[in-house]
Amino acid sequence: MADTATTAPAAAAAASAASASTDAPPFQLGKPRFQQTSFYGRFRHFLDIIDPRTLFVTERRLREAVQLLEDYKHGTLRPGVTNEQLWSAQKIKQAILHPDTNEKIFMPFRMSGYIPFGTPIVVGLLLPNQTLASTVFWQWLNQSHNACVNYANRNATKPSPASKFIQGYLGAVISAVSIAVGLNVLVQKANKFTPATRLLVQRFVPFPAVASANICNVVLMRYGELEEGIDVLDADGNLVGSSKIAARHALLETALTRVVLPMPILVLPPIVMSMLEKTALLQARPRLLLPVQSLVCLAAFGLALPLAISLFPQMSEIETSQLEPEIARATSSQTVVYNKGL
């Protein structure tokens, strides 16, 4: 979190060196480009974070972006650098490097890779006429991907042993598979359903299974934060202390986003597809069903992800009076911030 601790003289020099841009706000190192106090501001911010174009940023471009931000931090910017260039550099850094460790996040587990790498899994989850084996496979693959995304984007201010990751991963996969298989068995045994109704209900089975497992996934994958606490910072980015209460808030906020996230992804496509399948085009060309379903899932995923993660700011704020007494005594600030994780 050292990026936020810019000295006043260096910041002033850097600000004067950066040329004014007609359409970009004044650059602030380590701060979001858009206001985080409103849902719309957070939505705009996370659209940058999940921009899949950042997946194609080269190593050289990443180094240049990091160096540009370092030059700004130390007041050594070359003349002619615009606010837009600085915001672009920070967008690249935030999309690729972990905010706590400054290490590169593996491409499939970045938030910018969540939609491209996750959409095929969503399509598999929503395939009709699932067998027991296919249900287990797609739930396993989905929770494996989620576990890696949760771990890669966790709050990493405290070390987490590999054993915790394995425990969380196994717990999430077992919960997802158990719920999905159990619901499918119940639907199959529901004699009151007509075959058409049973097929429709089966299409909605993935949502409660995924939503429940997502909560387990987040809690189990990040349980170490509850035991050790997470770092809280003052307005200047200085470390105040480690708080277990802030960790509980972080996990609760993240878990809520993981419940909201699959709603549009796993509920809207079955509704849309049940209507599209009745059209003359798809009835005459059944081979188009899978491509059309893939496009519907992609659209739902693209809408759901920024909406869900925009519910809370990544750097969340909390009053010191709500935290441990030692945290309140350690700072004169009324509020502190913590990295909620994604």
TAJO-V582582 format. One record per pair of residues at least 4 apart in sequence whose ideal C-beta (glycine too) atoms are under 7 Angstrom apart, sorted by the first residue. I is the first residue (numbers start at 1). GAP is how many residues later the second one is. D is the distance in whole Angstrom. If there is no record, write none. Layout:
I:GAP:D, I:GAP:D
This chain:
1:99:7, 1:232:6, 1:236:5, 3:26:6, 3:27:4, 3:66:7, 3:70:7, 4:25:7, 4:26:4, 4:233:3, 5:231:6, 5:232:4, 5:233:7, 6:4:6, 6:5:5, 6:23:5, 6:67:5, 7:4:7, 8:4:6, 9:4:6, 9:66:7, 10:4:6, 10:63:6, 10:64:5, 10:65:4, 11:4:6, 12:4:7, 13:4:6, 13:62:3, 14:4:6, 14:58:4, 14:61:5, 14:63:5, 15:11:7, 17:60:4, 17:62:6, 17:64:6, 18:9:6, 18:59:6, 18:63:5, 18:64:6, 18:65:6, 18:68:6, 19:61:6, 19:62:7, 19:63:5, 20:63:7, 21:61:5, 21:62:4, 21:63:5, 24:59:4, 24:60:4, 24:63:6, 25:8:7, 25:58:7, 26:57:6, 27:56:5, 27:59:4, 27:60:6, 29:40:7, 29:43:6, 29:44:6, 30:207:7, 32:4:5, 32:13:5, 33:12:7, 33:54:5, 34:7:4, 34:10:4, 34:11:5, 35:6:4, 36:5:6, 36:6:5, 36:9:7, 36:277:4, 37:4:7, 39:4:6, 39:271:6, 40:4:7, 41:4:6, 42:4:6, 42:268:4, 42:271:6, 43:4:7, 43:263:6, 43:267:4, 45:4:7, 46:4:6, 46:260:5, 46:263:5, 46:264:5, 47:4:7, 47:259:5, 48:43:5, 49:45:6, 49:46:6, 49:62:5, 49:63:7, 50:61:5, 50:62:5, 50:64:7, 50:65:7, 50:255:6, 50:256:6, 51:44:7, 51:61:6, 52:60:5, 52:63:7, 52:64:6, 54:38:6, 54:41:4, 54:42:6, 54:58:5, 55:52:6, 55:57:6, 55:58:6, 57:4:5, 57:5:6, 57:35:5, 57:39:6, 58:4:7, 59:4:6, 60:4:6, 61:4:6, 61:31:7, 62:4:6, 62:30:6, 62:34:6, 63:4:6, 64:4:6, 65:4:7, 65:24:4, 65:27:4, 65:28:5, 66:4:6, 66:27:6, 67:4:6, 68:4:7, 68:18:7, 68:21:4, 69:4:6, 69:20:6, 69:21:6, 69:24:6, 70:4:6, 71:5:5, 71:6:5, 72:5:5, 72:14:6, 77:4:5, 81:4:5, 81:5:7, 83:4:6, 84:4:6, 85:4:6, 86:4:6, 87:4:6, 88:4:7, 89:4:7, 90:4:6, 91:4:6, 92:4:6, 93:4:5, 94:5:7, 95:15:7, 95:17:5, 96:8:6, 96:9:7, 96:14:7, 97:5:5, 97:6:7, 97:7:6, 98:4:7, 98:5:5, 98:7:6, 98:58:6, 99:240:6, 100:55:7, 100:56:4, 100:57:5, 100:239:6, 101:55:5, 105:4:6, 105:5:5, 105:47:5, 106:46:6, 107:6:5, 108:5:5, 108:9:4, 109:4:7, 109:39:5, 109:40:5, 109:43:4, 111:42:6, 111:231:5, 113:4:5, 114:4:5, 114:35:6, 114:191:6, 115:4:6, 115:186:5, 115:187:6, 115:190:6, 117:28:7, 118:4:6, 118:27:6, 118:183:6, 119:4:6, 119:178:6, 119:179:5, 119:182:5, 120:4:7, 121:4:6, 121:17:7, 121:20:6, 121:21:5, 121:24:6, 122:4:6, 122:143:6, 122:175:5, 122:179:6, 123:170:6, 123:171:5, 123:174:5, 124:14:4, 125:13:5, 125:17:6, 125:81:4, 125:141:7, 126:77:6, 126:80:6, 126:140:7, 126:143:6, 126:144:6, 126:167:7, 126:171:7, 127:7:7, 128:71:6, 128:75:7, 130:4:5, 130:5:5, 130:54:7, 130:72:7, 131:4:7, 132:4:6, 132:49:7, 133:4:6, 134:4:6, 135:4:6, 135:45:5, 135:46:6, 135:49:6, 136:4:6, 136:41:5, 136:45:7, 137:4:6, 138:4:6, 139:4:6, 139:37:4, 139:38:5, 139:41:5, 139:70:6, 140:4:6, 140:33:6, 140:37:6, 141:4:6, 142:4:6, 142:34:7, 142:68:6, 143:4:6, 143:29:5, 143:30:5, 143:33:5, 143:70:6, 143:74:6, 144:4:7, 144:29:7, 145:4:6, 146:4:6, 146:26:7, 146:68:6, 146:71:5, 147:4:6, 147:21:7, 147:22:5, 147:25:6, 147:70:6, 147:74:6, 148:4:6, 149:4:6, 150:4:6, 150:67:6, 150:68:6, 150:71:4, 150:72:7, 151:14:6, 151:70:5, 153:188:6, 153:189:4, 154:68:5, 154:187:5, 155:70:6, 155:75:5, 155:95:6, 155:184:5, 155:186:5, 157:73:5, 157:74:4, 158:66:7, 158:67:7, 158:70:4, 158:72:7, 160:4:5, 160:5:7, 160:64:4, 162:4:6, 163:4:6, 164:4:6, 164:59:6, 164:60:5, 165:4:6, 165:56:7, 166:4:6, 167:4:6, 167:53:6, 168:4:6, 168:49:7, 168:52:3, 168:53:4, 168:55:7, 169:4:6, 170:4:6, 171:4:6, 171:45:6, 171:49:4, 172:4:6, 172:41:6, 172:44:5, 172:45:4, 172:48:6, 172:49:7, 173:4:6, 174:4:6, 175:4:6, 175:37:6, 175:38:5, 175:41:4, 176:4:6, 176:33:6, 176:34:7, 176:37:3, 177:4:6, 178:4:6, 179:4:6, 179:29:7, 179:30:4, 179:33:5, 179:34:7, 180:4:6, 180:25:6, 180:26:7, 180:29:4, 181:4:6, 182:4:7, 183:4:6, 183:22:5, 183:25:7, 183:26:6, 184:4:6, 184:18:7, 184:21:6, 185:4:6, 186:4:6, 187:11:6, 187:14:5, 187:15:5, 187:18:7, 190:8:7, 193:4:4, 193:5:4, 193:8:7, 194:4:7, 195:4:6, 196:4:7, 197:4:6, 198:4:6, 199:4:7, 200:74:6, 203:67:4, 204:63:7, 204:66:6, 205:4:6, 206:4:5, 206:60:5, 207:4:6, 207:55:6, 207:59:4, 207:60:6, 208:4:6, 209:4:6, 210:4:6, 210:52:5, 210:56:6, 211:48:5, 211:51:5, 212:4:7, 213:4:6, 214:4:6, 214:44:4, 214:45:7, 214:48:7, 215:4:6, 215:40:5, 215:43:6, 215:44:7, 216:4:6, 217:4:6, 218:4:6, 218:33:6, 218:36:5, 218:37:5, 218:40:6, 219:4:6, 219:32:6, 219:36:7, 222:29:6, 223:4:7, 224:4:6, 225:5:5, 225:22:4, 225:25:7, 225:26:7, 226:18:6, 226:21:5, 226:22:6, 226:25:7, 229:13:4, 229:14:5, 229:15:4, 229:18:5, 230:12:7, 230:13:6, 230:16:6, 230:17:5, 230:20:6, 230:108:6, 231:8:6, 231:11:6, 231:107:7, 232:8:5, 232:9:6, 232:11:5, 232:14:5, 232:91:7, 232:95:6, 232:104:4, 232:105:7, 232:106:5, 233:4:5, 233:5:6, 233:6:6, 233:7:6, 233:103:6, 233:104:5, 234:4:5, 234:6:6, 234:97:5, 234:99:5, 234:102:6, 235:98:6, 240:87:6, 240:90:5, 240:91:5, 240:96:5, 241:85:6, 241:86:5, 241:89:5, 243:4:7, 243:80:5, 243:81:6, 243:84:5, 244:4:7, 245:4:7, 245:77:7, 245:78:5, 245:79:6, 246:4:6, 246:72:6, 246:77:6, 246:92:5, 247:4:6, 248:4:6, 249:4:6, 249:67:7, 249:69:6, 250:4:6, 250:66:7, 250:88:6, 250:90:5, 250:91:6, 251:4:6, 252:4:7, 253:4:7, 253:59:4, 253:63:7, 253:87:5, 254:4:7, 254:86:6, 254:87:6, 255:4:7, 256:4:6, 256:55:6, 257:4:6, 257:51:5, 257:52:5, 257:54:6, 257:55:7, 260:48:4, 260:51:7, 261:4:7, 261:43:6, 261:44:7, 261:47:4, 262:4:5, 263:4:5, 264:4:5, 264:36:5, 264:39:6, 264:40:4, 265:32:7, 265:35:5, 265:36:5, 265:39:5, 267:4:7, 268:4:6, 268:32:5, 269:4:6, 269:24:7, 269:27:5, 269:28:5, 269:31:5, 270:4:6, 271:4:7, 272:4:6, 272:24:5, 273:4:6, 273:20:6, 273:23:6, 276:6:6, 276:16:6, 277:5:6, 277:12:7, 279:4:7, 280:4:6, 281:4:6, 282:4:7, 282:6:6, 282:7:6, 282:10:7, 288:4:5, 289:4:6, 290:4:6, 291:4:7, 292:4:6, 293:4:6, 294:4:6, 295:4:6, 296:4:6, 297:4:6, 298:4:6, 299:4:7, 300:4:6, 301:4:6, 303:4:6, 304:4:6, 305:4:6, 306:4:6, 309:33:6, 312:4:6, 312:28:6, 314:25:7, 314:26:6, 314:28:6, 315:22:5, 315:24:6, 316:21:7, 316:22:6, 316:24:5, 317:18:5, 317:20:5, 318:4:6, 318:5:7, 318:17:6, 318:18:6, 318:20:7, 319:15:6, 319:16:5, 320:7:6, 320:8:4, 320:11:6, 320:13:6, 320:14:6, 320:15:7, 320:16:6, 321:7:6, 323:4:4, 323:5:6, 325:4:6, 326:4:6, 331:5:7
